[in-house]
Amino acid sequence: MEKYCLVILPPSHRSAFCKFRCGAAPIRIETGRYENSREEDRKCPFCKTVIENEIHVMCNCPLYTDLRDKLFQKASNICNDFLNLSQNDKLQVIFTHPTLIRSCAKTCFKTTSTLFM
């Protein structure tokens, strides 16, 4: 069983977290499938030049810098060389480390909440 299944989270945070983990978050890489748009056309509505996928949202998009900085600071306290990791490795750490699951779930929730404001 995945460790995040044992963490008590608000239902809204758990839902957002799980959607990011399984590739069903309401971001352009996913919503573009329903519109039958090509993957290269599923650009971030804020950056306009980059495909909006989980890596972009969680690691790069300037819209979420404040949320990301809080999460990455916590991750840096746990994993000394966190900021030097590849983006894929950063995602692996924040989505699987038991101490970060709650913060990551909250970040996922806030990013998807931001999309609908």
TIMI-2910 file (N, C-alpha, C, CB; in pm, 1 decimal, decimal comma, always signed):
<rs>
+----------+----------+----------+----------+----------+----------+----------+----------+----------+----------+----------+----------+------+
!      n_x !      n_y !      n_z !     ca_x !     ca_y !     ca_z !      c_x !      c_y !      c_z !     cb_x !     cb_y !     cb_z ! resn !
+----------+----------+----------+----------+----------+----------+----------+----------+----------+----------+----------+----------+------+
!    +84,4 !   -117,4 !     +0,0 !     +0,0 !     +0,0 !     +0,0 !    +89,5 !   +124,6 !     +0,0 !    -96,3 !     -0,7 !   +122,5 !  Met !
!    +50,4 !   +222,4 !    -77,8 !   +125,7 !   +348,2 !    -83,2 !   +114,5 !   +421,2 !    +50,5 !    +74,3 !   +438,5 !   -199,0 !  Glu !
!   +222,0 !   +487,8 !    +91,1 !   +225,7 !   +555,8 !   +220,6 !   +120,4 !   +665,6 !   +231,8 !   +363,2 !   +614,8 !   +244,1 !  Lys !
!    +89,7 !   +731,9 !   +120,9 !     -6,3 !   +841,4 !   +129,0 !   -145,6 !   +791,6 !   +167,2 !    -12,2 !   +915,9 !     -3,8 !  Tyr !
!   -174,1 !   +666,0 !   +144,6 !   -305,1 !   +609,8 !   +180,6 !   -324,5 !   +605,3 !   +331,6 !   -320,5 !   +469,1 !   +122,4 !  Cys !
!   -215,4 !   +607,7 !   +406,5 !   -222,8 !   +601,1 !   +551,9 !   -226,0 !   +738,0 !   +617,8 !   -106,7 !   +523,3 !   +604,8 !  Leu !
!   -205,6 !   +843,9 !   +540,1 !   -203,4 !   +979,1 !   +594,0 !   -346,1 !  +1034,0 !   +595,8 !   -109,3 !  +1071,0 !   +510,5 !  Val !
!   -385,1 !  +1088,2 !   +709,3 !   -518,0 !  +1147,9 !   +720,7 !   -512,2 !  +1286,7 !   +657,5 !   -565,5 !  +1155,4 !   +870,8 !  Ile !
!   -594,7 !  +1305,7 !   +555,6 !   -599,4 !  +1432,1 !   +481,6 !   -743,8 !  +1476,3 !   +465,6 !   -531,4 !  +1418,3 !   +343,0 !  Leu !
!   -766,4 !  +1606,7 !   +453,0 !   -900,8 !  +1651,2 !   +417,5 !   -938,3 !  +1589,9 !   +281,8 !   -909,0 !  +1808,3 !   +413,1 !  Pro !
!  -1062,8 !  +1553,0 !   +262,5 !  -1102,9 !  +1489,8 !   +135,5 !  -1064,6 !  +1571,2 !    +11,8 !  -1252,3 !  +1467,0 !   +135,1 !  Pro !
!  -1076,5 !  +1702,5 !    +18,6 !  -1042,4 !  +1785,6 !    -97,6 !   -893,3 !  +1779,8 !   -128,8 !  -1084,7 !  +1930,7 !    -73,3 !  Ser !
!   -809,3 !  +1772,7 !    -26,0 !   -664,7 !  +1764,0 !    -46,2 !   -627,8 !  +1626,2 !   -100,4 !   -589,0 !  +1792,2 !    +85,9 !  His !
!   -688,4 !  +1521,5 !    -43,3 !   -661,0 !  +1385,4 !    -90,3 !   -700,6 !  +1370,5 !   -236,9 !   -736,3 !  +1282,0 !     -4,1 !  Arg !
!   -814,5 !  +1425,3 !   -273,3 !   -861,7 !  +1415,7 !   -411,4 !   -764,5 !  +1484,2 !   -507,9 !  -1001,5 !  +1478,0 !   -424,2 !  Ser !
!   -724,2 !  +1606,3 !   -475,0 !   -630,9 !  +1679,7 !   -561,8 !   -496,9 !  +1606,3 !   -571,6 !   -609,1 !  +1823,5 !   -508,7 !  Ala !
!   -447,8 !  +1558,5 !   -459,7 !   -321,0 !  +1485,2 !   -454,8 !   -327,5 !  +1360,9 !   -542,7 !   -286,5 !  +1446,1 !   -309,9 !  Phe !
!   -433,6 !  +1284,2 !   -527,2 !   -449,0 !  +1160,7 !   -605,0 !   -462,1 !  +1189,8 !   -754,2 !   -571,1 !  +1082,4 !   -556,6 !  Cys !
!   -530,7 !  +1297,0 !   -788,9 !   -544,8 !  +1332,3 !   -930,3 !   -409,4 !  +1368,1 !   -991,7 !   -643,0 !  +1449,7 !   -946,7 !  Lys !
!   -325,5 !  +1439,0 !   -918,0 !   -191,7 !  +1469,3 !   -968,5 !   -109,4 !  +1342,2 !   -982,0 !   -120,3 !  +1569,0 !   -876,3 !  Phe !
!   -119,5 !  +1254,1 !   -885,4 !    -42,1 !  +1129,5 !   -888,3 !    -81,1 !  +1039,5 !  -1004,6 !    -59,9 !  +1054,3 !   -758,1 !  Arg !
!   -208,3 !  +1037,5 !  -1038,3 !   -252,4 !   +943,5 !  -1143,1 !   -273,1 !  +1011,0 !  -1278,7 !   -381,7 !   +875,7 !  -1100,6 !  Cys !
!   -233,8 !  +1137,1 !  -1292,0 !   -242,2 !  +1204,1 !  -1421,7 !   -381,8 !  +1246,7 !  -1460,0 !   -188,7 !  +1115,4 !  -1527,0 !  Gly !
!   -465,0 !  +1277,0 !  -1361,0 !   -602,3 !  +1318,8 !  -1390,0 !   -632,3 !  +1458,1 !  -1335,0 !   -700,9 !  +1218,1 !  -1332,0 !  Ala !
!   -529,5 !  +1533,3 !  -1300,9 !   -549,8 !  +1668,9 !  -1248,8 !   -608,6 !  +1757,8 !  -1357,8 !   -416,3 !  +1728,7 !  -1196,2 !  Ala !
!   -687,9 !  +1856,3 !  -1319,4 !   -750,9 !  +1944,1 !  -1419,5 !   -653,9 !  +2048,2 !  -1475,6 !   -871,2 !  +2014,8 !  -1358,2 !  Pro !
!   -550,7 !  +1999,2 !  -1540,8 !   -452,6 !  +2085,9 !  -1605,9 !   -455,8 !  +2053,8 !  -1754,9 !   -307,5 !  +2066,1 !  -1545,6 !  Ile !
!   -399,3 !  +2140,6 !  -1835,2 !   -415,7 !  +2133,5 !  -1981,1 !   -372,5 !  +2000,5 !  -2043,0 !   -337,8 !  +2244,1 !  -2045,1 !  Arg !
!   -270,8 !  +1935,8 !  -1987,8 !   -227,8 !  +1808,5 !  -2045,9 !   -342,5 !  +1708,2 !  -2040,5 !   -103,3 !  +1752,9 !  -1971,6 !  Ile !
!   -426,1 !  +1718,8 !  -1937,8 !   -539,7 !  +1628,4 !  -1923,4 !   -664,9 !  +1683,8 !  -1990,7 !   -567,4 !  +1602,2 !  -1776,1 !  Glu !
!   -699,2 !  +1808,2 !  -1965,0 !   -823,0 !  +1863,2 !  -2020,8 !   -817,9 !  +1870,9 !  -2173,0 !   -849,9 !  +2001,7 !  -1963,0 !  Thr !
!   -698,7 !  +1884,5 !  -2227,8 !   -684,2 !  +1887,3 !  -2373,3 !   -722,8 !  +1756,1 !  -2439,0 !   -542,8 !  +1921,6 !  -2409,9 !  Gly !
!   -714,0 !  +1647,2 !  -2364,3 !   -756,7 !  +1516,9 !  -2418,0 !   -904,6 !  +1517,3 !  -2449,7 !   -725,2 !  +1404,3 !  -2319,1 !  Arg !
!   -981,6 !  +1582,7 !  -2363,7 !  -1126,7 !  +1586,3 !  -2383,7 !  -1165,1 !  +1674,0 !  -2502,9 !  -1196,0 !  +1637,2 !  -2257,4 !  Tyr !
!  -1076,2 !  +1765,3 !  -2537,2 !  -1100,1 !  +1856,2 !  -2650,7 !  -1037,5 !  +1803,3 !  -2778,7 !  -1044,6 !  +1995,5 !  -2620,2 !  Glu !
!   -972,4 !  +1688,4 !  -2770,2 !   -901,7 !  +1627,7 !  -2883,3 !   -793,3 !  +1719,4 !  -2939,7 !  -1000,6 !  +1591,9 !  -2993,1 !  Asn !
!   -732,8 !  +1800,1 !  -2852,6 !   -624,2 !  +1885,8 !  -2900,2 !   -492,3 !  +1808,3 !  -2894,1 !   -615,4 !  +2017,0 !  -2815,7 !  Ser !
!   -401,3 !  +1845,7 !  -2981,2 !   -270,3 !  +1781,7 !  -2983,6 !   -194,6 !  +1815,2 !  -2855,0 !   -189,3 !  +1826,4 !  -3108,3 !  Arg !
!   -109,7 !  +1724,9 !  -2811,1 !    -35,9 !  +1747,0 !  -2686,2 !    +44,7 !  +1876,4 !  -2690,7 !    +57,3 !  +1628,9 !  -2658,2 !  Glu !
!   +105,4 !  +1904,3 !  -2802,0 !   +187,5 !  +2026,5 !  -2811,9 !   +103,5 !  +2154,4 !  -2807,3 !   +268,8 !  +2024,1 !  -2941,0 !  Glu !
!    -29,2 !  +2142,7 !  -2819,7 !   -118,1 !  +2258,8 !  -2811,7 !   -177,0 !  +2278,6 !  -2671,8 !   -230,5 !  +2244,4 !  -2912,5 !  Asp !
!   -142,1 !  +2194,2 !  -2580,2 !   -198,0 !  +2201,3 !  -2444,0 !   -109,5 !  +2289,2 !  -2356,4 !   -211,6 !  +2059,0 !  -2381,5 !  Arg !
!    -96,1 !  +2413,4 !  -2395,8 !     -6,3 !  +2508,3 !  -2330,7 !    -64,5 !  +2561,0 !  -2200,0 !    +23,9 !  +2624,3 !  -2424,2 !  Lys !
!    +24,9 !  +2599,4 !  -2110,9 !    -13,6 !  +2663,0 !  -1985,4 !    -83,0 !  +2794,7 !  -2019,4 !   +111,0 !  +2686,2 !  -1891,9 !  Cys !
!   -202,6 !  +2818,8 !  -1964,1 !   -273,6 !  +2942,9 !  -1995,7 !   -205,1 !  +3067,1 !  -1940,1 !   -414,1 !  +2935,8 !  -1942,6 !  Pro !
!   -107,2 !  +3050,7 !  -1852,4 !    -38,1 !  +3164,2 !  -1792,7 !    +97,6 !  +3188,4 !  -1857,1 !    -21,1 !  +3142,4 !  -1644,1 !  Phe !
!   +166,8 !  +3080,6 !  -1893,1 !   +299,2 !  +3093,2 !  -1954,0 !   +291,1 !  +3101,4 !  -2106,9 !   +387,0 !  +2975,0 !  -1912,8 !  Cys !
!   +190,2 !  +3040,0 !  -2163,6 !   +159,5 !  +3044,0 !  -2306,7 !   +256,2 !  +2968,2 !  -2397,8 !   +155,1 !  +3184,2 !  -2350,0 !  Lys !
!   +374,9 !  +2930,7 !  -2350,2 !   +473,0 !  +2867,8 !  -2438,7 !   +509,9 !  +2724,7 !  -2398,6 !   +597,3 !  +2951,4 !  -2442,3 !  Thr !
!   +466,5 !  +2681,3 !  -2281,0 !   +507,0 !  +2551,7 !  -2226,6 !   +383,3 !  +2465,0 !  -2206,7 !   +584,4 !  +2569,0 !  -2092,5 !  Val !
!   +397,5 !  +2336,2 !  -2233,0 !   +287,3 !  +2243,2 !  -2208,9 !   +261,4 !  +2237,4 !  -2058,8 !   +319,2 !  +2100,9 !  -2265,9 !  Ile !
!   +135,1 !  +2252,5 !  -2023,1 !    +98,3 !  +2248,4 !  -1881,1 !    +78,4 !  +2103,2 !  -1839,0 !    -31,0 !  +2332,0 !  -1853,9 !  Glu !
!   +181,7 !  +2048,1 !  -1776,6 !   +175,2 !  +1913,0 !  -1722,2 !   +210,1 !  +1919,7 !  -1573,1 !   +272,1 !  +1816,0 !  -1799,0 !  Asn !
!   +215,2 !  +1805,5 !  -1507,7 !   +240,2 !  +1802,0 !  -1363,9 !   +375,8 !  +1862,5 !  -1328,6 !   +232,7 !  +1658,8 !  -1312,9 !  Glu !
!   +475,8 !  +1834,9 !  -1407,7 !   +608,6 !  +1890,7 !  -1380,4 !   +605,9 !  +2042,2 !  -1390,9 !   +713,2 !  +1832,7 !  -1477,4 !  Ile !
!   +541,1 !  +2093,3 !  -1493,5 !   +535,9 !  +2238,8 !  -1510,4 !   +463,4 !  +2304,1 !  -1392,5 !   +465,7 !  +2275,4 !  -1643,0 !  His !
!   +349,0 !  +2249,2 !  -1355,3 !   +270,6 !  +2308,4 !  -1246,5 !   +346,5 !  +2301,5 !  -1114,5 !   +135,1 !  +2237,3 !  -1233,0 !  Val !
!   +400,9 !  +2185,8 !  -1082,0 !   +463,2 !  +2167,0 !   -951,0 !   +606,2 !  +2221,3 !   -942,5 !   +463,7 !  +2020,8 !   -916,7 !  Met !
!   +675,4 !  +2235,0 !  -1055,3 !   +817,2 !  +2274,3 !  -1050,5 !   +851,2 !  +2406,5 !  -1118,8 !   +898,9 !  +2167,7 !  -1112,2 !  Cys !
!   +769,2 !  +2454,2 !  -1212,0 !   +814,1 !  +2566,6 !  -1294,4 !   +720,0 !  +2685,9 !  -1307,7 !   +841,9 !  +2517,3 !  -1426,9 !  Asn !
!   +592,2 !  +2664,7 !  -1311,4 !   +499,5 !  +2773,0 !  -1345,0 !   +510,7 !  +2889,5 !  -1246,0 !   +355,5 !  +2720,2 !  -1347,6 !  Cys !
!   +535,0 !  +3009,5 !  -1296,4 !   +549,7 !  +3125,2 !  -1207,5 !   +421,7 !  +3158,0 !  -1129,8 !   +591,8 !  +3246,1 !  -1288,2 !  Pro !
!   +306,9 !  +3114,3 !  -1178,3 !   +181,5 !  +3140,3 !  -1107,9 !   +182,5 !  +3076,6 !   -968,6 !    +62,5 !  +3087,2 !  -1189,7 !  Leu !
!   +252,4 !  +2965,2 !   -953,8 !   +251,3 !  +2890,3 !   -828,5 !   +380,7 !  +2902,6 !   -749,2 !   +224,3 !  +2746,1 !   -856,6 !  Tyr !
!   +460,1 !  +3003,1 !   -776,8 !   +589,7 !  +3019,1 !   -711,0 !   +577,0 !  +3022,0 !   -559,5 !   +657,2 !  +3145,7 !   -759,0 !  Thr !
!   +481,7 !  +3097,4 !   -507,2 !   +468,7 !  +3108,1 !   -361,3 !   +434,1 !  +2973,1 !   -298,0 !   +361,3 !  +3211,7 !   -325,0 !  Asp !
!   +344,3 !  +2897,4 !   -360,8 !   +308,6 !  +2765,2 !   -309,9 !   +426,7 !  +2669,0 !   -320,2 !   +188,0 !  +2709,1 !   -386,6 !  Leu !
!   +493,0 !  +2672,0 !   -434,9 !   +606,7 !  +2583,8 !   -460,0 !   +721,3 !  +2613,9 !   -362,6 !   +655,1 !  +2598,6 !   -605,8 !  Arg !
!   +748,9 !  +2741,3 !   -337,7 !   +859,1 !  +2778,1 !   -248,3 !   +838,6 !  +2719,9 !   -108,2 !   +872,6 !  +2931,1 !   -240,1 !  Asp !
!   +716,9 !  +2724,1 !    -58,0 !   +687,9 !  +2668,3 !    +75,0 !   +712,4 !  +2517,3 !    +76,2 !   +541,5 !  +2699,1 !   +116,3 !  Lys !
!   +661,7 !  +2450,2 !    -25,5 !   +676,9 !  +2304,8 !    -34,3 !   +823,8 !  +2267,3 !    -53,3 !   +592,0 !  +2248,4 !   -150,1 !  Leu !
!   +892,6 !  +2336,6 !   -142,6 !  +1033,2 !  +2305,3 !   -169,7 !  +1122,1 !  +2335,7 !    -48,7 !  +1082,2 !  +2384,3 !   -291,6 !  Phe !
!  +1086,5 !  +2435,6 !    +29,8 !  +1163,5 !  +2464,7 !   +151,7 !  +1153,7 !  +2347,9 !   +248,9 !  +1113,1 !  +2595,0 !   +219,0 !  Gln !
!  +1032,8 !  +2294,3 !   +265,6 !  +1014,4 !  +2178,1 !   +352,6 !  +1091,7 !  +2057,7 !   +297,6 !   +864,0 !  +2143,8 !   +366,5 !  Lys !
!  +1087,1 !  +2041,1 !   +166,9 !  +1158,4 !  +1928,9 !   +104,5 !  +1309,2 !  +1944,8 !   +121,7 !  +1122,8 !  +1918,5 !    -45,4 !  Ala !
!  +1358,5 !  +2066,3 !   +112,5 !  +1502,1 !  +2091,9 !   +128,5 !  +1548,2 !  +2061,8 !   +270,7 !  +1534,7 !  +2237,5 !    +92,9 !  Ser !
!  +1459,9 !  +2081,3 !   +367,9 !  +1494,2 !  +2050,3 !   +507,1 !  +1504,5 !  +1899,9 !   +529,5 !  +1390,2 !  +2110,1 !   +602,2 !  Asn !
!  +1436,1 !  +1822,6 !   +446,7 !  +1434,8 !  +1677,1 !   +460,8 !  +1540,9 !  +1611,7 !   +372,2 !  +1296,3 !  +1621,7 !   +426,2 !  Ile !
!  +1554,3 !  +1663,3 !   +251,8 !  +1647,3 !  +1607,9 !   +153,4 !  +1750,2 !  +1715,9 !   +121,1 !  +1572,0 !  +1559,7 !    +23,2 !  Cys !
!  +1871,3 !  +1700,0 !   +171,4 !  +1974,3 !  +1805,1 !   +163,5 !  +1998,8 !  +1859,0 !    +23,5 !  +2102,7 !  +1752,9 !   +217,4 !  Asn !
!  +2002,7 !  +1773,7 !    -75,5 !  +2033,4 !  +1819,9 !   -211,6 !  +1908,0 !  +1829,5 !   -297,7 !  +2134,3 !  +1726,0 !   -277,9 !  Asp !
!  +1793,7 !  +1849,2 !   -235,2 !  +1666,4 !  +1851,8 !   -306,1 !  +1667,8 !  +1948,0 !   -425,2 !  +1555,2 !  +1890,2 !   -210,6 !  Phe !
!  +1716,2 !  +2068,9 !   -405,8 !  +1713,0 !  +2169,3 !   -512,5 !  +1802,2 !  +2133,3 !   -630,8 !  +1754,7 !  +2303,5 !   -457,6 !  Leu !
!  +1894,2 !  +2040,6 !   -611,6 !  +1982,6 !  +1996,2 !   -719,8 !  +1929,0 !  +1874,7 !   -794,3 !  +2119,2 !  +1964,5 !   -664,6 !  Asn !
!  +1819,1 !  +1819,1 !   -747,6 !  +1760,8 !  +1702,0 !   -812,1 !  +1696,8 !  +1739,8 !   -945,2 !  +1657,3 !  +1636,2 !   -720,1 !  Leu !
!  +1679,9 !  +1640,8 !  -1031,4 !  +1606,0 !  +1664,0 !  -1155,9 !  +1459,6 !  +1690,2 !  -1119,8 !  +1619,3 !  +1541,3 !  -1254,7 !  Ser !
!  +1384,9 !  +1745,2 !  -1211,8 !  +1244,3 !  +1773,6 !  -1184,2 !  +1166,0 !  +1646,1 !  -1155,4 !  +1181,4 !  +1847,7 !  -1301,6 !  Gln !
!  +1195,4 !  +1539,0 !  -1228,3 !  +1128,0 !  +1411,5 !  -1202,3 !  +1158,3 !  +1361,2 !  -1061,7 !  +1170,2 !  +1306,4 !  -1305,8 !  Asn !
!  +1283,9 !  +1373,3 !  -1020,3 !  +1321,7 !  +1329,0 !   -886,0 !  +1257,3 !  +1416,3 !   -778,4 !  +1473,9 !  +1330,7 !   -870,4 !  Asp !
!  +1246,8 !  +1545,6 !   -805,0 !  +1178,3 !  +1634,3 !   -710,2 !  +1032,8 !  +1590,1 !   -692,5 !  +1184,4 !  +1781,9 !   -758,9 !  Lys !
!   +966,1 !  +1561,1 !   -803,3 !   +827,5 !  +1514,3 !   -793,7 !   +819,3 !  +1386,2 !   -713,7 !   +767,9 !  +1492,8 !   -932,8 !  Leu !
!   +912,0 !  +1295,9 !   -737,6 !   +911,0 !  +1169,7 !   -664,0 !   +924,2 !  +1194,1 !   -514,7 !  +1023,7 !  +1078,3 !   -712,5 !  Gln !
!  +1012,3 !  +1283,4 !   -476,1 !  +1032,4 !  +1312,2 !   -333,9 !   +906,2 !  +1373,9 !   -273,8 !  +1153,0 !  +1406,8 !   -314,1 !  Val !
!   +852,2 !  +1478,1 !   -336,3 !   +738,9 !  +1547,7 !   -273,4 !   +611,0 !  +1463,9 !   -273,5 !   +713,0 !  +1679,4 !   -344,8 !  Ile !
!   +598,0 !  +1371,7 !   -368,3 !   +477,4 !  +1289,3 !   -373,1 !   +489,9 !  +1158,2 !   -294,6 !   +443,5 !  +1258,5 !   -516,5 !  Phe !
!   +608,7 !  +1124,6 !   -247,5 !   +622,8 !   +995,7 !   -179,2 !   +682,3 !  +1003,6 !    -38,6 !   +707,4 !   +906,1 !   -261,7 !  Thr !
!   +754,0 !  +1108,7 !     -6,8 !   +815,5 !  +1115,8 !   +126,0 !   +705,4 !  +1134,5 !   +230,6 !   +920,0 !  +1232,5 !   +133,7 !  His !
!   +699,9 !  +1047,2 !   +330,6 !   +591,1 !  +1052,2 !   +429,0 !   +574,7 !  +1187,6 !   +498,5 !   +613,7 !   +947,0 !   +532,7 !  Pro !
!   +685,0 !  +1257,3 !   +521,3 !   +678,9 !  +1386,2 !   +590,0 !   +624,6 !  +1497,3 !   +500,2 !   +816,7 !  +1424,3 !   +640,6 !  Thr !
!   +628,0 !  +1477,1 !   +368,9 !   +586,9 !  +1581,7 !   +275,0 !   +447,6 !  +1560,5 !   +216,2 !   +686,2 !  +1590,5 !   +163,6 !  Leu !
!   +389,0 !  +1445,9 !   +237,5 !   +261,5 !  +1413,4 !   +172,6 !   +153,5 !  +1516,3 !   +206,1 !   +214,9 !  +1273,5 !   +214,5 !  Ile !
!   +142,9 !  +1551,9 !   +331,5 !    +39,3 !  +1648,3 !   +372,4 !    +60,8 !  +1784,0 !   +303,5 !    +39,8 !  +1666,1 !   +526,9 !  Arg !
!   +183,9 !  +1831,8 !   +301,8 !   +214,8 !  +1960,5 !   +237,7 !   +194,5 !  +1954,0 !    +86,9 !   +359,0 !  +2002,4 !   +268,7 !  Ser !
!   +233,8 !  +1843,1 !    +26,9 !   +216,8 !  +1826,5 !   -117,0 !    +68,5 !  +1822,5 !   -153,1 !   +287,1 !  +1698,4 !   -165,1 !  Cys !
!     -9,8 !  +1751,4 !    -73,6 !   -154,3 !  +1743,5 !    -99,1 !   -218,5 !  +1882,0 !    -89,5 !   -221,7 !  +1646,5 !     +0,7 !  Ala !
!   -176,5 !  +1958,9 !     +8,2 !   -228,6 !  +2095,1 !    +24,0 !   -190,0 !  +2181,2 !    -96,7 !   -175,3 !  +2159,1 !   +155,0 !  Lys !
!    -66,8 !  +2165,9 !   -142,7 !    -20,5 !  +2240,5 !   -260,1 !    -99,8 !  +2201,1 !   -384,3 !   +129,5 !  +2216,4 !   -283,5 !  Thr !
!   -121,6 !  +2071,7 !   -403,0 !   -202,0 !  +2024,9 !   -517,4 !   -341,5 !  +2085,0 !   -513,1 !   -211,0 !  +1870,8 !   -518,5 !  Cys !
!   -401,2 !  +2084,7 !   -394,1 !   -534,9 !  +2141,5 !   -378,5 !   -534,8 !  +2290,8 !   -412,6 !   -585,9 !  +2119,5 !   -234,7 !  Phe !
!   -438,0 !  +2363,6 !   -359,8 !   -433,5 !  +2508,8 !   -383,6 !   -406,7 !  +2541,3 !   -530,2 !   -326,0 !  +2573,6 !   -296,0 !  Lys !
!   -325,3 !  +2461,3 !   -597,5 !   -300,4 !  +2490,0 !   -739,2 !   -427,1 !  +2466,4 !   -821,4 !   -184,5 !  +2402,5 !   -793,1 !  Thr !
!   -498,9 !  +2359,8 !   -791,7 !   -621,4 !  +2335,0 !   -869,0 !   -730,5 !  +2433,4 !   -829,2 !   -670,6 !  +2190,3 !   -848,4 !  Thr !
!   -730,2 !  +2481,6 !   -706,1 !   -826,5 !  +2583,9 !   -664,3 !   -799,2 !  +2714,3 !   -736,1 !   -821,4 !  +2605,1 !   -512,4 !  Ser !
!   -672,0 !  +2744,5 !   -756,2 !   -631,4 !  +2866,7 !   -826,0 !   -680,7 !  +2865,4 !   -969,8 !   -478,9 !  +2882,7 !   -822,7 !  Thr !
!   -682,3 !  +2746,4 !  -1030,4 !   -723,9 !  +2735,3 !  -1169,2 !   -869,3 !  +2775,8 !  -1190,9 !   -703,0 !  +2594,8 !  -1217,0 !  Leu !
!   -950,0 !  +2762,9 !  -1087,7 !  -1093,5 !  +2787,7 !  -1103,7 !  -1139,0 !  +2917,7 !  -1042,8 !  -1171,4 !  +2676,4 !  -1043,6 !  Phe !
!  -1044,8 !  +3003,5 !  -1004,1 !  -1082,4 !  +3133,2 !   -946,2 !  -1099,2 !  +3236,8 !  -1054,3 !   -978,0 !  +3180,2 !   -844,9 !  Met !
+----------+----------+----------+----------+----------+----------+----------+----------+----------+----------+----------+----------+------+
</rs>
